[in-house]
């Protein structure tokens, strides 16, 4: 072999080795994704079902066009409605809002609220999550008629210190669902 061929072969090997390593890693990643996808989806469904049951203290749920109908002893006591607002500090905030309906006054009352997805600032805006802060629990029992939906001190809703935009976005989203 000539020196020129040896040099070309060495250059080719320098290119092929990392390329083969990258292809092998890509294949392993794709394979792992494929074999775990079903388990991940199943775990996500179980988590969502658990959150929904927790929101309504174990009441029965039935999927509907707008979300879920909530039943206790075969009688519908409310609904769980998904809602998304784009007014968070870092964009979209997805909520589940459990409501009960007073048949006499047609006034909706909040059973509970959960944030299912957000991109808010960790340590500040993420206080909308119930496992980080109890802030989201202040909405339970509130209704459109009996609540001033402005943030305190003017209104009835406490804001998260340092996360006013996030607090306002969630509060306005809940008020909007109640007014529908």
Backbone as CSV, one residue per row, in Angstrom:
resi,resn,N_x,N_y,N_z,CA_x,CA_y,CA_z,C_x,C_y,C_z
1,UNK,0.828,-1.165,0.000,0.000,0.000,0.000,0.881,1.239,0.000
2,UNK,0.417,2.200,-0.702,1.194,3.431,-0.762,0.841,4.307,0.426
3,UNK,1.672,5.273,0.649,1.460,6.207,1.749,0.184,6.998,1.538
4,UNK,-0.089,7.340,0.307,-1.284,8.104,-0.019,-2.555,7.295,0.306
5,UNK,-2.566,6.012,-0.008,-3.720,5.161,0.275,-3.885,4.968,1.776
6,UNK,-2.797,4.811,2.478,-2.834,4.651,3.922,-3.420,5.896,4.571
7,UNK,-3.028,7.054,4.077,-3.533,8.324,4.591,-5.038,8.448,4.324
8,UNK,-5.488,8.064,3.143,-6.908,8.119,2.810,-7.717,7.143,3.676
9,UNK,-7.180,5.964,3.887,-7.843,4.970,4.719,-7.965,5.467,6.163
10,UNK,-6.931,6.094,6.683,-6.955,6.645,8.042,-8.010,7.744,8.145
11,UNK,-8.104,8.614,7.140,-9.105,9.675,7.130,-10.508,9.088,7.067
12,UNK,-10.691,8.086,6.236,-11.981,7.429,6.115,-12.398,6.789,7.439
13,UNK,-11.467,6.171,8.130,-11.761,5.540,9.424,-12.124,6.591,10.471
14,UNK,-11.482,7.771,10.400,-11.805,8.850,11.330,-13.250,9.324,11.136
15,UNK,-13.741,9.219,9.936,-15.115,9.635,9.637,-16.095,8.508,9.960
16,UNK,-15.757,7.272,9.604,-16.667,6.141,9.775,-16.909,5.767,11.236
17,UNK,-15.887,5.808,12.070,-16.053,5.401,13.474,-17.098,6.252,14.197
18,UNK,-16.993,7.590,14.171,-18.035,8.377,14.860,-19.412,8.218,14.216
19,UNK,-19.429,8.056,12.889,-20.694,7.890,12.194,-21.366,6.578,12.608
20,UNK,-20.621,5.509,12.703,-21.174,4.233,13.149,-21.628,4.296,14.607
21,UNK,-20.871,4.991,15.431,-21.256,5.167,16.827,-22.571,5.946,16.919
22,UNK,-22.707,7.023,16.146,-23.928,7.826,16.145,-25.117,7.004,15.646
23,UNK,-24.931,6.237,14.591,-26.013,5.397,14.066,-26.433,4.336,15.079
24,UNK,-25.468,3.746,15.761,-25.762,2.738,16.779,-26.566,3.365,17.925
25,UNK,-26.142,4.537,18.369,-26.870,5.229,19.444,-28.286,5.595,18.996
26,UNK,-28.429,6.088,17.772,-29.746,6.445,17.248,-30.652,5.215,17.190
27,UNK,-30.120,4.101,16.741,-30.890,2.862,16.677,-31.322,2.421,18.076
28,UNK,-30.410,2.452,19.041,-30.739,2.041,20.404,-31.794,2.967,21.028
29,UNK,-31.679,4.246,20.762,-32.650,5.206,21.269,-34.031,4.957,20.660
30,UNK,-34.092,4.749,19.358,-35.360,4.471,18.679,-35.964,3.157,19.179
31,UNK,-35.132,2.148,19.364,-35.590,0.850,19.855,-36.151,0.983,21.273
32,UNK,-35.440,1.693,22.137,-35.890,1.892,23.514,-37.207,2.654,23.546
33,UNK,-37.316,3.675,22.721,-38.566,4.444,22.634,-39.722,3.540,22.212
34,UNK,-39.493,2.721,21.228,-40.534,1.842,20.698,-41.023,0.843,21.749
35,UNK,-40.093,0.248,22.493,-40.514,-0.789,23.449,-41.093,-0.201,24.741
36,UNK,-40.817,1.077,25.036,-41.347,1.680,26.260,-42.561,2.580,26.015
37,UNK,-42.893,2.855,24.774,-43.973,3.787,24.440,-45.314,3.361,25.036
38,UNK,-45.664,2.112,24.932,-46.936,1.620,25.449,-47.008,1.751,26.971
39,UNK,-45.925,1.441,27.658,-45.877,1.563,29.115,-46.000,3.021,29.543
40,UNK,-45.325,3.907,28.847,-45.394,5.333,29.162,-46.816,5.848,28.986
41,UNK,-47.466,5.495,27.894,-48.840,5.931,27.650,-49.790,5.380,28.703
42,UNK,-49.593,4.139,29.087,-50.422,3.535,30.125,-50.243,4.263,31.457
43,UNK,-49.002,4.570,31.806,-48.724,5.295,33.048,-49.339,6.697,33.016
44,UNK,-49.288,7.361,31.870,-49.894,8.678,31.742,-51.410,8.612,31.938
45,UNK,-52.052,7.613,31.345,-53.500,7.445,31.518,-53.854,7.199,32.983
46,UNK,-53.091,6.328,33.665,-53.352,6.044,35.079,-53.163,7.292,35.931
47,UNK,-52.143,8.082,35.623,-51.907,9.324,36.363,-53.074,10.292,36.166
48,UNK,-53.505,10.461,34.927,-54.635,11.363,34.635,-55.892,10.912,35.356
49,UNK,-56.169,9.606,35.355,-57.344,9.079,36.043,-57.262,9.330,37.551
50,UNK,-56.068,9.165,38.104,-55.884,9.397,39.545,-56.121,10.867,39.888
51,UNK,-55.580,11.778,39.073,-55.782,13.212,39.303,-57.261,13.569,39.218
52,UNK,-57.946,13.038,38.214,-59.377,13.317,38.056,-60.171,12.835,39.268
53,UNK,-59.882,11.610,39.741,-60.590,11.077,40.914,-60.298,11.905,42.165
54,UNK,-59.039,12.340,42.322,-58.684,13.170,43.474,-59.433,14.500,43.442
55,UNK,-59.610,15.061,42.246,-60.283,16.358,42.120,-61.713,16.328,42.631
56,UNK,-62.381,15.196,42.518,-63.799,15.082,42.896,-64.009,14.064,44.018
57,UNK,-62.991,13.879,44.832,-63.069,13.001,46.002,-63.608,11.618,45.680
58,UNK,-63.146,11.031,44.588,-63.498,9.661,44.251,-64.850,9.474,43.602
59,UNK,-65.515,10.540,43.215,-66.814,10.405,42.544,-66.626,9.702,41.204
60,UNK,-67.723,9.192,40.654,-67.680,8.490,39.367,-67.531,9.507,38.236
61,UNK,-66.801,9.120,37.202,-66.558,10.002,36.063,-67.022,9.352,34.777
62,UNK,-67.525,10.178,33.882,-67.926,9.719,32.556,-67.434,10.749,31.546
63,UNK,-66.679,10.292,30.554,-66.152,11.192,29.538,-67.302,11.816,28.753
64,UNK,-67.181,13.121,28.490,-68.192,13.828,27.712,-67.497,14.606,26.600
65,UNK,-68.270,15.321,25.815,-67.714,16.100,24.713,-66.798,17.205,25.230
66,UNK,-67.189,17.866,26.319,-66.417,18.990,26.849,-65.416,18.598,27.918
67,UNK,-65.420,17.403,28.395,-64.515,16.986,29.464,-65.025,15.728,30.132
68,UNK,-65.502,15.870,31.373,-66.028,14.741,32.132,-67.262,15.178,32.894
69,UNK,-68.227,14.282,32.989,-69.371,14.486,33.874,-69.055,13.769,35.176
70,UNK,-69.435,14.373,36.292,-69.135,13.837,37.614,-70.447,13.364,38.251
71,UNK,-70.449,12.113,38.727,-71.644,11.518,39.324,-71.345,11.027,40.734
72,UNK,-72.344,11.131,41.590,-72.283,10.512,42.897,-73.607,9.788,43.093
73,UNK,-73.533,8.484,43.337,-74.722,7.633,43.494,-75.648,7.734,42.281
74,UNK,-75.054,7.800,41.103,-75.820,7.815,39.868,-76.412,9.161,39.473
75,UNK,-76.215,10.181,40.291,-76.757,11.514,39.999,-75.612,12.447,39.625
76,UNK,-75.787,13.174,38.511,-74.731,14.089,38.096,-74.649,15.263,39.066
77,UNK,-73.433,15.465,39.596,-73.226,16.559,40.553,-72.353,17.674,39.977
78,UNK,-71.752,17.430,38.810,-70.903,18.466,38.241,-70.182,18.006,36.997
79,UNK,-69.183,18.788,36.631,-68.359,18.493,35.451,-66.902,18.814,35.745
80,UNK,-66.030,18.232,34.950,-64.624,18.636,34.932,-64.358,19.114,33.522
81,UNK,-63.943,20.367,33.414,-63.720,20.970,32.107,-62.253,21.318,31.917
82,UNK,-61.675,20.875,30.811,-60.304,21.306,30.510,-60.339,22.729,29.951
83,UNK,-59.318,23.497,30.248,-59.234,24.855,29.730,-57.766,25.208,29.563
84,UNK,-57.464,25.966,28.516,-56.089,26.385,28.261,-56.062,27.898,28.090
85,UNK,-55.108,28.523,28.762,-54.885,29.945,28.571,-53.473,30.149,28.025
86,UNK,-53.338,31.113,27.145,-52.023,31.439,26.582,-51.415,32.660,27.272
87,UNK,-51.998,33.075,28.369,-51.571,34.312,29.015,-50.614,34.113,30.179
88,UNK,-50.048,32.920,30.305,-49.045,32.698,31.339,-47.779,33.469,31.015
89,UNK,-46.908,33.623,31.981,-45.660,34.358,31.784,-44.820,33.734,30.666
90,UNK,-44.799,32.409,30.629,-44.033,31.696,29.598,-44.932,30.975,28.606
91,UNK,-46.175,31.404,28.449,-47.032,30.803,27.434,-48.220,30.072,28.006
92,UNK,-48.498,28.918,27.432,-49.722,28.175,27.724,-49.730,27.556,29.122
93,UNK,-50.912,27.583,29.734,-51.168,26.891,30.997,-52.435,26.072,30.784
94,UNK,-52.341,24.754,30.965,-53.494,23.860,30.813,-54.072,23.561,32.190
95,UNK,-55.390,23.686,32.293,-56.084,23.489,33.561,-57.186,22.445,33.428
96,UNK,-57.495,21.803,34.541,-58.719,21.022,34.695,-59.493,21.691,35.812
97,UNK,-60.743,22.035,35.532,-61.560,22.755,36.508,-62.799,21.919,36.807
98,UNK,-62.905,21.455,38.040,-64.066,20.667,38.470,-65.108,21.619,39.042
99,UNK,-66.322,21.534,38.483,-67.406,22.445,38.855,-68.630,21.668,39.287
100,UNK,-69.366,22.244,40.205,-70.672,21.721,40.557,-71.696,22.772,40.150
101,UNK,-72.889,22.362,39.820,-73.918,23.288,39.355,-75.069,23.302,40.347
102,UNK,-75.388,24.480,40.846,-76.547,24.654,41.723,-77.770,24.754,40.827
103,UNK,-78.625,23.750,40.852,-79.772,23.702,39.939,-80.793,24.810,40.195
104,UNK,-80.834,25.367,41.399,-81.793,26.433,41.689,-81.339,27.777,41.124
105,UNK,-80.055,28.103,41.313,-79.565,29.421,40.890,-78.801,29.370,39.572
106,UNK,-78.534,28.193,39.047,-77.714,28.008,37.837,-76.301,28.568,38.032
107,UNK,-75.871,28.687,39.276,-74.556,29.209,39.603,-73.566,28.047,39.726
108,UNK,-72.461,28.152,39.021,-71.425,27.126,39.108,-70.506,27.433,40.284
109,UNK,-70.090,26.370,40.970,-69.150,26.511,42.080,-67.975,25.585,41.835
110,UNK,-66.795,26.041,42.168,-65.585,25.252,41.933,-65.442,24.177,43.005
111,UNK,-65.225,22.944,42.549,-64.890,21.848,43.453,-63.378,21.863,43.666
112,UNK,-62.634,21.881,42.564,-61.174,21.954,42.631,-60.611,22.323,41.266
113,UNK,-59.334,22.712,41.263,-58.630,23.090,40.040,-57.266,22.419,40.070
114,UNK,-56.828,21.924,38.911,-55.482,21.359,38.778,-54.840,21.890,37.508
115,UNK,-53.565,22.157,37.591,-52.775,22.541,36.426,-52.173,21.256,35.871
116,UNK,-52.414,20.991,34.588,-51.902,19.755,33.993,-50.636,19.972,33.170
117,UNK,-50.405,21.216,32.740,-49.185,21.519,31.981,-48.934,23.020,32.025
118,UNK,-47.664,23.377,32.162,-47.267,24.784,32.098,-45.762,24.857,31.856
119,UNK,-45.307,26.022,31.498,-43.881,26.285,31.296,-43.440,27.467,32.152
120,UNK,-44.101,27.669,33.289,-43.801,28.818,34.134,-42.455,28.636,34.838
121,UNK,-41.924,29.722,35.344,-40.592,29.745,35.940,-40.513,28.846,37.174
122,UNK,-39.587,27.879,37.179,-39.420,27.030,38.363,-39.061,27.873,39.588
123,UNK,-39.677,27.544,40.712,-39.399,28.256,41.947,-40.251,29.495,42.150
124,UNK,-40.912,29.962,41.086,-41.772,31.148,41.213,-43.154,30.811,40.664
125,UNK,-43.264,30.760,39.335,-44.554,30.500,38.689,-45.051,29.081,38.856
126,UNK,-44.161,28.155,39.189,-44.613,26.766,39.344,-45.386,26.556,40.639
127,UNK,-45.582,27.609,41.423,-46.386,27.503,42.644,-47.864,27.301,42.335
128,UNK,-48.217,27.288,41.047,-49.588,26.959,40.655,-49.837,25.458,40.751
129,UNK,-48.778,24.682,40.917,-48.911,23.228,41.057,-49.220,22.877,42.512
130,UNK,-50.169,21.971,42.755,-50.533,21.647,44.135,-49.429,20.947,44.925
131,UNK,-48.490,20.283,44.251,-47.404,19.622,44.982,-46.272,20.592,45.317
132,UNK,-46.339,21.827,44.808,-45.330,22.850,45.102,-45.869,23.848,46.126
133,UNK,-47.152,24.195,46.011,-47.762,25.209,46.873,-49.260,24.917,46.993
134,UNK,-49.867,25.432,48.036,-51.315,25.251,48.211,-52.107,26.365,47.534
135,UNK,-51.456,27.229,46.775,-52.096,28.386,46.154,-53.338,27.999,45.350
136,UNK,-53.278,26.946,44.556,-54.379,26.563,43.661,-55.632,26.140,44.444
137,UNK,-55.465,25.741,45.699,-56.597,25.278,46.511,-57.515,26.411,46.960
138,UNK,-57.080,27.667,46.856,-57.913,28.789,47.289,-59.179,28.948,46.438
139,UNK,-59.210,28.314,45.265,-60.363,28.465,44.376,-61.531,27.557,44.754
140,UNK,-61.296,26.519,45.528,-62.357,25.591,45.918,-63.458,26.334,46.663
141,UNK,-64.704,26.097,46.247,-65.853,26.717,46.886,-66.221,28.088,46.338
142,UNK,-65.413,28.636,45.447,-65.709,29.960,44.889,-66.669,29.834,43.714
143,UNK,-67.464,30.895,43.513,-68.401,30.936,42.396,-68.293,32.292,41.713
144,UNK,-68.853,32.401,40.522,-68.791,33.652,39.767,-69.549,34.758,40.488
145,UNK,-70.655,34.415,41.085,-71.527,35.417,41.711,-70.960,35.952,43.022
146,UNK,-70.304,35.114,43.803,-69.875,35.505,45.148,-68.395,35.878,45.253
147,UNK,-67.684,35.978,44.121,-66.242,36.200,44.164,-65.855,37.394,43.308
148,UNK,-64.984,38.246,43.849,-64.373,39.317,43.063,-63.095,38.714,42.491
149,UNK,-63.059,38.491,41.189,-61.988,37.729,40.553,-60.717,38.530,40.295
150,UNK,-60.623,39.725,40.844,-59.363,40.478,40.761,-58.403,39.942,41.827
151,UNK,-57.116,40.155,41.580,-56.125,39.756,42.573,-56.163,40.734,43.748
152,UNK,-55.816,40.223,44.944,-55.810,41.086,46.130,-54.726,42.155,45.972
153,UNK,-54.861,43.304,46.536,-55.802,43.681,47.587,-57.171,44.111,47.079
154,UNK,-57.347,44.317,45.778,-58.644,44.760,45.248,-59.672,43.639,45.223
155,UNK,-59.219,42.420,44.951,-60.145,41.307,44.802,-59.984,40.253,45.875
156,UNK,-60.625,39.109,45.640,-60.650,38.011,46.612,-59.559,36.965,46.396
157,UNK,-58.742,37.106,45.354,-57.768,36.065,45.013,-56.356,36.508,45.394
158,UNK,-55.684,35.684,46.202,-54.295,35.962,46.561,-53.399,35.651,45.380
159,UNK,-52.453,36.556,45.100,-51.495,36.332,44.019,-50.273,35.602,44.556
160,UNK,-49.530,35.012,43.651,-48.249,34.406,44.009,-47.207,35.516,43.934
161,UNK,-46.503,35.742,45.026,-45.491,36.789,45.054,-44.422,36.522,44.001
162,UNK,-44.194,37.504,43.130,-43.201,37.365,42.066,-43.756,36.720,40.808
163,UNK,-45.019,36.302,40.844,-45.616,35.632,39.686,-47.024,36.174,39.425
164,UNK,-47.123,37.480,39.364,-48.421,38.120,39.175,-49.045,37.757,37.838
165,UNK,-48.248,37.702,36.781,-48.781,37.364,35.456,-49.361,35.953,35.464
166,UNK,-48.644,35.029,36.061,-49.122,33.647,36.161,-50.390,33.581,36.995
167,UNK,-50.395,34.257,38.146,-51.573,34.275,39.020,-52.782,34.833,38.285
168,UNK,-52.580,35.933,37.587,-53.680,36.575,36.858,-54.177,35.661,35.731
169,UNK,-53.261,35.001,35.026,-53.657,34.120,33.918,-54.542,32.979,34.415
170,UNK,-54.150,32.332,35.491,-54.934,31.218,36.035,-56.274,31.727,36.563
171,UNK,-56.258,32.817,37.305,-57.474,33.390,37.871,-58.459,33.781,36.771
172,UNK,-57.984,34.465,35.748,-58.868,34.885,34.650,-59.417,33.682,33.879
173,UNK,-58.612,32.643,33.718,-59.079,31.440,33.041,-60.216,30.779,33.815
174,UNK,-60.052,30.683,35.123,-61.091,30.073,35.973,-62.362,30.919,35.929
175,UNK,-62.210,32.236,36.028,-63.376,33.131,35.967,-64.094,33.011,34.631
176,UNK,-63.332,32.833,33.562,-63.933,32.689,32.235,-64.761,31.409,32.138
177,UNK,-64.243,30.318,32.678,-64.996,29.053,32.662,-66.274,29.195,33.486
178,UNK,-66.196,29.858,34.621,-67.384,30.044,35.457,-68.442,30.900,34.779
179,UNK,-68.025,31.831,33.942,-68.991,32.744,33.321,-69.631,32.162,32.065
180,UNK,-69.162,31.018,31.583,-69.724,30.411,30.371,-71.094,29.832,30.624
